[in-house]
Amino acid sequence: MAYRGENGAVIDRPGSERWAAFIAAPPLVPAAPIDRAANASARRGLPRCPEIDCVRHLLPPAILALAELRAAEVGVGADRVLITAGHITEEAYLAALSASLGIPFESLDGIPRAAFPFGDDALIEAELQGVLQLNLGGELHLVIAPRELSIRRLLSAVRPDSDLLRRIRLTSTERLRRFVAGHGAREIEHRAVEALRETRPELSAGARNQRSFGLMILAAHMVLIGLIFLAAPGAAWLAVEVALGCVFLAWTGLRMIGLLSAPFVGRRPRAFADERLPIYTVAVALYQEATAVSGLVAALRQLNYPPEKLDIKIVLEPDDHETRAMVESLQLGAPFEVIIAPEVGPRTKPKALNAMLPFARGTFVAVYDAEDRPEPDQLRLALEAFVADNGTLACVQARLTIDNTVDSWLARVFTAEYAGLFDVFLPGLAALRLPLPLGGSSNHFRTAVLRRIGAWDPYNVTEDADLGMRLARFGYRTSVIPSSTYEEAPARFKPWLRQRTRWFKGWLQTWLVHMRSPRQLMRELGVPGFIVFQLLVGGTVVAALIHTLFAVKLMWEIWTETLGLFTLYVVTLVLGYVVSGVLGLIGLARRRLLGCAWALLLMPIYWVLLSLAAWRALLKLLHDPYHWEKTEHGLANTSRLADRESDAINRPGRRR
């Protein structure tokens, strides 16, 4: 299956039979003695890659020829192609290169921190650049971990009699990362846990003085409200009920904006030449996810992006031995790397992602969860959105959809909720260039912007919503791309309750953090953005908190025949149900899942459960604000994605 590149040359897609054969060929097969004339003939017309001359005696000519062709297509060194395809390990390649050039291989074992005569910031930057300057024996040496085309540039720059050659040593990417992670552990921990809290305390949920001040203000308001109720209980109740009813109606009205969004139309991205594609970092933070690792790895391997230009980081907790053992058993190799999150600070996903960020080599960063199954073209669609923008687009959100829809009625309502949110509501907000609270997964960022704004808040348990608002405050925009990621929803009540409690607690944290200076927030977001923030972040929690109260009060008024605010209660509840139902119905229609629409009739029951989760979140915010309630994965009994793939395989007359 060939296609014509931008230069008119016919080249193979990574999924072609020739490329598949290249990947599947046995690694490190010793080649028979090679006839130089025959080898030159076999390689006639192919670009020569001097960086693999050192291993031509180790690998068959056909493998080397395909590697050289692939290197020209992708724009990397042929050494990277061979290593990523598994035909040779990085250390084996570097050993051959060292022997060929007479350059020592530096294991970095036992090298003290004092040998690097610069600060920790420079140490972390050295890992990103792949070049470490070490003072060894009173002389400065360059320790290089080759990447992309660096070996080819090195070969063209040095001469056999060059003094520079004498001062160069080679090491592997993994050894360099371990050296930096070990000697720069304190700086990495600081960036992961304390950097945002120290540099911008007003934007961190972990700022102690800010949090105490917020709780004092909240307590003062509660005392004031209590005094008003004591002085005039009847009027106070009336005012509170009317105010809450208006908030609920305004929140419902905001959701109607989603009806303005265009229908979801999946499409293929434009054909970017692979050689022009940037390095793309994919980050996944795992904790107690041993059962999900193999499926996750399989999904990431299916991404339609040159694996030589992927930088996949799997972040593990130091005491999660089961998941770590499972990852090690897969023997992943390039482009996968394992990073261990620091033990200090709260055990949260954002802290783990912050520990990854100093090592992210990509121009862009995509974040996935353990159960995610992104569509293969997602990275290219995200890249297309970034390229088409004028520079203010800092993040794109893929559309999350539930995979195990038919596991239970709860999963069906969850599916409708996600369809209304990601396929209808958020695209409507994005079309109006309003702030978006991100979903916790399938976010794609400009790496430089992510670092510039302080990355994730490790003390916020819904770091996604917080980061979406912080991007908007810094003047950046977020959009939604027409690509789906399939996720597993909790199908049982207890896991669902824990997950939704964490979400509500995080939205409360986000609201309290950004409302520390309301005037500044309004200046930065603008009046429309400020209103959206109030209704979307604070209003979502308030709506859930008051729903049960309104329902109980409505039943009480009917029972006692007082009917004081009967109309307000009825309009508030019915309109909320109807708008949420319509959003879910439109989303299900766009997903072609109208067979699940009957579950929307259970919306009143679902809202009662949401209210329970919101009250539980409020209590947990007061006594355990930073605890991350883990959502179990790998419990799904069904998969829409698997069913669709099976149908495509078994469909008569399918294209082969």
N, C-alpha and C positions, 0 to 999 in steps of 0.2 A: 504494500500500500504506500505509494510514493506521492509526494506533492511537490509543487514548484515553489522554491524559495523566492525571496525578494530579488535576488540577483539572477533569477531565471534558471538556476541549476536545479535539477531534479534530485531530491534527497529523500531519505526514508524518515517516516515518523518514528518516534521511540517505540510505538507499538507494532512496528512492522515485523514480518517474519525474520528478516535478516537481523534486526536488532534483538529480537527475542532469542534467536539462536546464539547471538553474541553473549547475552546475559546468561544463557543456560549452559554455555560451554564450561567444561571442568576447569576450575581455577588452578593455576600453577602447574600446568602440564609441561614437563620438560620437553623442549623441542629437540628433534633429531638434528644432527649436523646439517647446517643450511648451506646450500649452494648459493654463493653470493649473486651469481648471474640470475639464477632462478628467482631468488628473493627480489632482486631489482625488477625483474619482469612482472612478478606478482603485484608489485607495488607501483607499477607504472601509472602515472596520472593521479596518484594520490599524494596529498601534501605530506611532506616528511616532517616528523616531530622529533627533534634531536633529544628531547627530554627522556625518551624511552630507548635510546640507543643502548643504555646500560643493562637493559633486560631483554634484548633481542635474542640472547642465547637461552633464555628461560622459557619463553612463550612461543607458541606456534606462529608462523608468519601470517596466517589468516586472521588470528585474533589481533595481532599488532596492526594489520592493515585496516581492519574495521575500527580499531581504536583511533587511528589517525584520521579516518574519515569522520568519525563521530566528533573528535576534537575540533575539526574545522567547522563542523555544523553548529556545535554548541558554543564555541569560542572559549574553550578551556584547554589546559594541557592534556595530552594523551595519557600522562601519568594519572591524572584525576579520573579519567574515563576508566582505566584499568582497575583502579582502586575501588571506585564506586560500583563497578560491575562485579567485583569480587574475584577477579582473576589474579590479584596479588594484593597482599596486605600493604599498608602504608609503610610499616617498619621494614618489610622485605624489600620493597622498592627503594627505600632510603639507604638500606645497607648496600644494595647494588650500586646506587648512585655514588655513595661515599667511596666505595672501592674504585669506581670508575674515575672519579675526579681527584682522588687522594685527599678528600675532605673528611675530617673526623666526624663520626656520629656522636652527638652529645645526648646521653640518657637523662641528664639533669638530676640524677639521683645524688643526693648528698650535697648539692650546691646550696650554700647558705644564702639567706636573704641579703646579706651584706654585699654579695657579688653583683647585685643589681643596684647601681649607685644613684637611683632616682626614687621618687615617691611612689606610693601605692596607685595613684591615678595613672601614672606613666606605666606602671606594671600591668594594669588592666588593659591599657591602650596597646601595649606590646602584644598581648594575646590577640587582640582584634587585628593588628597588622601582621601578625605572624613573624615578627622580628624582635628578638630579645638581645639587649646589649649587656654583656656580662664582663666584669673585671676578673679575669682569670690569670693568675701569676703576674699581676701587675700590668697586664696588657688588656685592652678592650677588645672583646670578640663579639661577632654577630652570630647569634644562634637563630637559624631560620627554620620555620615550619612551612614548607612550600604549599602554596595555594594558587588556584587558577593558573596563570601563566608565569608564575614567579621563577620556576626552574628554567624555563626557556629564556627568560630575561637574564637570569644569572649566568647561564651558559654563554650568552652573547656578550656579557659585560666583563667577565673575568678572563684573564690570560694565564697560561701555565706558570709564567714567571711573575705573576702579579702578587704584590704584597697583600692585597685584599683577600686573595684566595687563601693565604696562610691564616688569616684571621676569621675565616668563616667556619662555622660548624652547622651540622644539620640535626634536626630533631623532628619528632612526629607531632602532629596537632594535639593528640591526646596527652603526650608528655608535657607539652608546653602548657596546656590547659591545667593539668594537675599541678605544675609548678606554680602557676599564677594563683590557682584556687587555694593552694596551701599557704603560700607566703603572703597572699593578699586577702586572706580570710577575713581579717578584721574590717577591711574596707568594703568587701562584698557584703558582710553582715550589716555594716552601717548603711549601705545603699539600700539593702533589702528591707531594713526595719526602721531606721531612724532618719533617713535623709529628708523625706517629705516633712516629717514632724518637726525637724530642726530648721529647715530652710523656709518652709511655708506652713507654720503651725496653724494658721487660720484655715488651711485647706485639708487638715488631717483630723480624722476621727479619733486619733490617739493622743492629741495634744491635751495634756492633763489640765492645764489652767483654763484652756478654752472649753473643755468639757465641763469642768466644774462651774464655770460662768454660765454655760448654757443651762445646766441643771438648776442653778440658782434662779435664773430668769423664769424657767418653767415653773419652779416652786412658787415664785412670787406671783405669777399669773394665776396659779391654782388657788393661792390664798386670797387673791383679789376676787376671783370668781366665787369662792366660798363666802366671803363677806357680803357680796351682792345677793347671793341666794338667801343668806340669813336676813338681810334687810328687806328684800322684796321677792320672796320665792316665786310667786305667780308670774310676775313680769319677767323675772330672770329665766325661768323655764321657757316662757314664750319666745324670748329673744334668742336663746340658745337653739331652740328647735327650728326657728325660722332661719337663723344663720347657717346651721348645719344642713338644712334642706336646700338652701341656695348653693352651698358648696357642692353638695351632691349633684344638683342639677347642672352646675357649671362643669363639673367633671364629666358628666354624661354628655354635655354639649361638645366638649373638647373631643371626645371619642368619635363624634359624628364627622370630624374633619377627615377621618380616614376614608369616608365615602368618596372623597374627592380624588383618591389615588387611582392610578391607571391599573387595569387588570394585569395580573402577573403573567408575563410572557417569557418563558425560558428561551435562551438563544445561545448560539456558539460565539465565543469571543473572536475578535479579529485575529488573523494569523500573524502574530509577532514572530519575526525570525528568532530562533532559539539563541543565536549568538548575541542578540541584543538584549536578552532577558537579564535582569539583575539577580543577584543572590537574594533568596527569599528564606527568611527564618520562620520555621513552624515550631511553636512552643506548646507543650502539653504538660500540665502539672498533675501528677498522679499521687493518690494516697489510698492504700488498701484497694487496689484495682487489678489484682493479679489475674482475675478471670477475664478482664476486658482488654488486656494488653495485646494479645495476638490479633484480635479483630481490629483494634486501633491501628496497629502496624500495617495490617493488610490494606486498610482504607488509605493510609498515608502513602503507601507504595503505589496506589492507583491514581494518585494525583497526576494530571497531565502537565507536568513541568519537568524540565531536565533534572534528573536526580543529582547530576554533577553541580547543579546550581541551587540545590536545596541544602538548608542548614537546619536539621530537625533536632530540637532539644527536648529530651524527656527529663523532667524535673521530679526527683523522688525525695521523700522525707528520710532522714537518717535512720529511723527505727523501723521503716517499712520493709522488713527483710523479705517478706513473701513476694511483694511486687518486684523488688530488686532482683530476686532469684529468677523470677519469670522473665524479666527483661534480659538478664544475662544468658538464660537458656536459649533465647532466640538468636544469639550471636549476630546482632544487627549489623555492625560495621557501618561504613560511610553510606549515607550522609547523617546517620543517627549518632547522637552524643548523649551521654547520661550526665546530669548535673545533680549534685546532692544539695538540697536546701539547708541553710544554717539552722541550728537547733534553737537559737535565741529568738525571742519575740513570739508573737502569736502564731499558731499553726493555721495559716490561712493560705488559700490559693494565691492571692495577690502577693504575699511575701515570697512564695516560691517563684512566681513570675519575675519579681524584682531581682531575685538571685540569678535568674537566667539572663536578664537583660544585658549585664556587662559583657557577656560572651556572645551576644547575638551579632552575627556578621552580615545579616541581610539588610538591604535597603528598606525592606518592608518586613513586618512581623505579623504572622497570623496565629491566633490563639484558639486551640480546640480543647474539648474535654474528652475524657476517656471513652465515652460511649458514642462519640460523634462519627458520622459517616458523611463527609462532605462530598458533593458532586465533583468529579475529576477536574472540570474546567474552572473551578472556583478561583484559584490563584490568578489565572489569566484574566478572568472577568474583573477581579479586584484591581489588577494592574492596569487594565484598560480604563477603568474609572479614574484611577490616579493620573494616568498620562493625559486624559482628556481634560483634567481640571487645571485651574490657573494657579494652584499652589495652596489654596485655603482648605482643600479637602484633606483632612488628616486621618480619617478613619472611614472604612466602609463596613457595613454590617450585612452578612449573608442572612438569608431567611431560614429560620429554624422551623423544623416541622417534626411532629411526633411520629416515630416509627412503629411503636407497638400499640397502635390505635385501638385494636379490638380486644386488648387484654382485659378491659373492664369498662364500666360506665364512666369511671373517673378518668381513665385514659382517653375515652372518647370526648369528654368535655374539655380535657386538657388540649386535645388536638384542635378542637374548635376555637379554643381560647388563643392558642398559638397562631392558628390560621388568621384569625381576626387581627391579631397584633402585628405579626411579621409580614403578612401578605396584603393587609389593608391599611391598618392604622399608621404604623411607622413609615411606610412609603408616602402616606399623605403628609405627615409632618416633614419628611425629608424634602418633598416637592415644594413646600413652603419655606424651606431653609430654617426650620425651627430646631431647637435643641432636642437631641434624641438620647434617652437612657438606653445604653447598649444592652444587648443580651449577653449572657456570660460566656458565650462561645461564638466562634466564627467571626470574630472581630479582626479586621486587617488594618494595621497602623503603618504610618511612616515612622520608621525607627527613630529618626532624628527628632521628630516632634514629640514622640513618646518620652524620650529622655529629657527634652527641653521642659516639659510641663510637670516633671516629677514622677512619671510612671504611675504605678498602681499604689493605692493607699493600703498598706498591709493591715490596718486596723478597721477597715470597712468590709463587712461581710457580703456586701453587694458592690464589689469594686467596679463592676461594669457600669451601673447606673451613675456612680460617682464620677467615673472617668469620662463618661459621655458629657456630663454637665461641665466638668473642668475644661474639656476641650473647647466647649462653646464659650466659656468665660475667657479663654485665652485667644479667642477670635478665630478658632478653627471650625470647620464644618464636618458633619458626618452624613453619609448617605447610605442607601440600601441598594444592594446589587441583586440582579435576577438569578441567584444561585442558591440552592437549598442545601442545608445540612440536616441529616436525619438524626434525631435524638431519642433516647429512651425516657419515657415519662414514668414516674412512680404510679403503679397501678393499684397499690394498696394504700389504705388511709394513713397509717402511721408514717411510712416514708414520705408520703405527700405532705403531711402536716409538718414534719421536720424541715423539709425543703422550703415550703411556703413561709414558715415562721422565720427562717433565715432571710428570705427575700424581704419580708415586711420589716424585719429588724434593720436590715441594711438600708432600706429606703428611708426609715426614720433617721438613721445615722446620717445619710446623705442630706436630708432636709435640714437637720440641725447644724451640720457643718457649713453648708452654703448660706444658711440664714444668719450666720454670725454677724454679717454686715449687710443688711437688706439693701441699703442704698447703693453700695458698691456692686452688689449682685445685679441690681436693676440697670446700672450703668453698663455693666459688662455684657449682660444678656439682651438688653433692650426691653422695652415694655412687653412686646408679644412673647419674647423668650422667658421673661420673668413670670408672666401669667402661666405659660405652659409648664414651667418648673413647679409652680405652686400646685397646679391641678394634677400634674402627672406624677410627681414624686410625693409631695405631701398629701394631695387629694386622693391618691389611690389608697393610702393607708387610712385616711379619715373616712373615706367611703366604706371601706371594709369594717372599720370600727363601729360606725353608726348604723350599719345596715340592720343588724339584729335588734338594736335599740328601737329603730323606727318600726320594724316589723312587730315587735312586742307592743309598742305604744299604739300602733294601729289596731291590733287585735284587742287591746284594752279599751280603746275608745268605742270599738264596735260592741264589745261586751257590756260596757257601762252606758252605752248610748249617749256619750257626751259629745262626740264628733267635733271637738274644738278645731283641730287642724287636720281633719279627716282628708280634705282635698289635697293638702300638701303632702301627706304621707302617701296617698294613693298615687299621685302624679310622680312623686320622687321614685317610689319603688317600681311602678309599672314602666316608667320611661327608662329607668336604669336597666331593667330586664330586657326591654324591647331593643334598645340601642346595642347592648352587648350581644343579644341574640342575632340582630341583623348583621353586625360585624362578623360574628362567627359564621353565620350562614353564607355571607359573601365570600369569606375566606375559604370555607369548605367547598363552595362552588368553584372557586379558582383552583383549588386542589383536586377537584373532581372527586370529592368525598361526601357528597350529599347523602349517601347511605347512612352516615353517622349523624345526620342532622337531628334525628329524634332525641339525641342526648341533650340538645339545647332546652328541651322541655324541663329538664332537671336543674335548670339554672338557679331557681330559688334555693334548692337544697345546696347547690355548689356555693352560693353566696353565703349561706349560713356557715359552711366550713371555712370559707375565706375569712369571715368575721372571727371565728374561733382562732384561726391562725394569727390574725392581727392582734387580738388581745394577748395571746401567748407571746407574741413578739414584743409587745410593749413591756410585759413583765420581765422578759429576758434581757431587754435593753437596759433595764435598771440594775439588775444584779449580775449579769454575765454578758457584757456588750460585745466582747471580741471572740466568743466561742463560735467555732464553725461547725454547724450540725451537718455531718457528712451524709450525702445522698448515696444510697446503695445503687450499684449498677450491675448489669448482668442478670437481672431477674425477669427480663421480658420473655414471654411465651410465643409471641408472634413478631413478624417484621414485614412491614409494607414494602420496604426496599428489596428484601430478599424475594418476596412474592413477585414483585415487578420484574426483577432480573430473571426469575424462573420462567415467567410468562414469555419474556423476550426470547429466551433460549428455545422454548417449546413451541413458539408460534409457527404455524405452517408457512412455508415460503419465505422464512426470514432471510435477511441478507447475510451472506457468509463472507 
